[in-house]
């Protein structure tokens, strides 16, 4: 409460009084006191989400009015999931920036759940990356752009590249895998189980592309990734794809937005 008062430039009693008036007018409780301090209720979170969305729309009014004259300006706010950041999203931004120089782009790199919260409050316009249809609510909609399988990769000149891969080879390798219970990790584990193989135990669990790249180039570890994520390294011959088909790892890549929302 003191932090809120400081940010608003008013006293703490004034903030408490304003909250009390809101709760009385709405007939609901917005905050509850806990041993760890004051906590917003679920109702308060929902109200805050709608208010933030309205404020974001109001803030964009000047750009909307300019667009009516035939010009195109403003900011596109993109929630960028890891799979799309390496190649496709930069290509799309560069293309649109060249066509509309007055448009700016703001990207948010965060966990899927955090990006969805930002999407609902209007802090971002859409999320682009691997879709999670089973987790989506009725207020969100998806547009599929393409689908892609996961692959296994190693550094160039890795000993495994000199011979045909056998199942037993996979069990003795050191693995770099997506984090436990992430969609990519669950797909990979299902792929191994489908051919009666025990999923490998990771030496490293990470969702960071830079770390994965560094580990691959400096060791004999093997990683499971999307081909889009490692496109430049594959094209330049820094890493190589293992010729081993990971069944049941197809993922849909696309755009997630608020249902019935009016885009800028």
N, C-alpha and C positions, 0 to 999 in steps of 0.2 A: 504493500500500500504506500509506504514511504517513497519507493522508487517511482511509482506512478505519479505521486504528487510532485516529485522533483522534476519529472519529465514534462508535466503540464505547467509547472511554475506556480502551483497553488499549494495550500496547506493540506496536510493529511486529513484533518477534520472535514475540510471542504469536499475532498474525494469521498469520504465515508458518507457524508450527507447526500451527495449526488447519487451514490449507489442506492441509498435507502429510498430516495424519491423515485428512482427508476423501478425498484422492486415493488414499491407501493402502487405506482401507476400501472405496472404490468400485472401485478397480482401473482408474481412468481419470485422464487429465490434465485438470485444470480450467482451468489458466492456462498461458500460454507467454510466455517472455521475448522481446521484440523490441527493435530499436534505439530504439523510441519508448517503451519501458517494458513493463510487464506487461499482457497482453491476455487476456481471457476466451476460451476455446475455444467452438466451436459447442455442444458438449455442455453446457458450463457455462451458456450462455445458455438452453438448453432447461430445465435443472434450475431455474434462477432463475425462469423463467416459471411453472413449476408451483408452486414454493414461494410466490411472490407471490400466485398465485390462491388457494392454501390459506389464506394469512394474511388475504386479503380476505374469504373466506367465514367464517372464524372471527370476524373483527371484526364481522360482520353478525349473529352469533347472537343478541345481545340484542333486535334488532329483529324477528327471525324469531319468537322466543318470545312477544313482545308481540302479534304478528299472530295467534297462535293464540287469543288471548282475544277476537278480533273487532275490535281496534284496528288501525290501519294507520299505521305510522311508519317512518322510515328515510330513506335517501338514494338517489335515482335518479341514476346517473352516466352522462351522455350524451355521446357523441362527435358533435359537431355539424359537419357539412360545410357549406360556404358557402351552397349553394342553399337550405337549409332554415331558416337562422337568422333571416331577415327577418320572416316572417309565420307560417308553420305551426308551427314549434317554440314560439315565444312563446305562440301561441294554445293549444296543447296543454298547456303548462306552467301557464298561467293557469287553464285549466279544471280541471285535476287538483288544483292547489293550493287552489282554492275548495272542491272536494269533499273533499279530505283535507288539512286544515291542518297536520297533524303530519309530512307528507312534505316533505323538502327536495330541492332539485335542484342538481346540480353539472354544469356543462357544460365540455367540453374542445374548444377550437378549435385544430385542428392539421392538418397534411397527412394525406392518407388513409393512407399507409404507417405513420406514427407512431401514428395512432388504432388501426390494426389490431394493432400491437404491444401497445398498452395494453389492447385488447379481449382478446387472448389471455392476458395476465397477470392479467386480472380487475380492472384499475384502472378500467375503465368497463364498463357493463352492455350497451350496444349502440351502434351507429353509425347515424345517420340522415342521409340525403342522397341524392345521385346514386349509383346502384349501378354497380359495376364487375365484372360477372360474369366477364369474361375473366381477372381477376386473383385471383379468390377460390380458396382452397384447400379441401380436403375437410373441414377442421375448422370452416368457416364456412358459414352459410346466410343466404339473403336472403328477405325478404318484400316484394313489390312493393305499394306504396300507390297510385301513379298514374303516368302518363307525361306528359311535357311537351316541347314543342319550344322551341328557342332562337329569340330574336327580335333584331332590330336596333333600337336606340333612339337618339334624339337629343334635344336640349333642345327645349322648346316654342318655337314661332316660328322654328324652323330653316328656312333657305331651301329645303331639300329637301322640306319638307312642303307646299310650294305647287304642286308639279308631280308628274307621274307619274315614278317612278324608272326610269331607263334603266341598262343594264349599264355604260355608259361613266361614269355618275355615280359608281359605286362605286369605280372605279379611281383617282380623283383625290382621294378623301376621306382625312382623317387618322383612323386607326383606334385604338380601345382594345380590345385583345383579351386573352383568357385566356393564361396562360403557355404557351410552346412545349411540345408533347408532352403537355399536360394533356388529359384526355378531351374537355372542351368545345372546346378548340382543334382537336383532330383531327377532331371532328364538323363544325365550321364549315368547315375546309379541304376536307373531303370533299364538303360541300354545294356549294361553289363549283366544284370539279372536276367534279361530276356534270352541270353545265350549261356545261362547257367554259370556265370562267372561272379565271384565275389567282388563287389566294387572296391577299388583300391583305397588304401588309407593314405591321405595326403601328408606329404612332408611340409607343404606350405598351403594354407588356405588364404586366398586373397581375391578381392575384386578389382585390384589396382592394376591397370594395364602396364604402366611403366615398370612396376616391380616384377610382373610376370615376364616382360621382355628382358629385363636385366638378368633374371635368374636363368632364363633359357640360354642366353648368350654366354653366360659364365659357368655353366654346369651341364651335366648330362640329364637334367630333369626333363620331364615331359609334361605338357600342359594341355588341358581341354578348353578350347576357346571357340568363339565364332570366327568364321573366315573374314568377316568384315572388320573385326577388331585388329587382325594382324595383316591386313591387306598390303600395307607398305613393306613390312618385313618380308612377307612372302614374295612380293614382286621384286624386291632387291636381293633375294637369295640369302638373307640373313638367317631365316628359319625355313624349315621344310615341313610339309604335311606328311604324316605317317599314313601309309596306304592301308588303313583299317577302318572299315565302315561302322560308324556308331549308329546303329538302328534306333528308331524311336526318339531321336533327339531333334526332330524338326520343330522350329519355333516360328511363330508368326511375328513379323516386324511391321509396325504401323504407328498410327497416331491415335492418341486418346484425348478426347475433349469433353466438355460439359454438354450434356444432351440439351438440344434446343437453345444453345447459347448463341448470341450474336457476336461474331468475331469482328475484330478491328479490321 
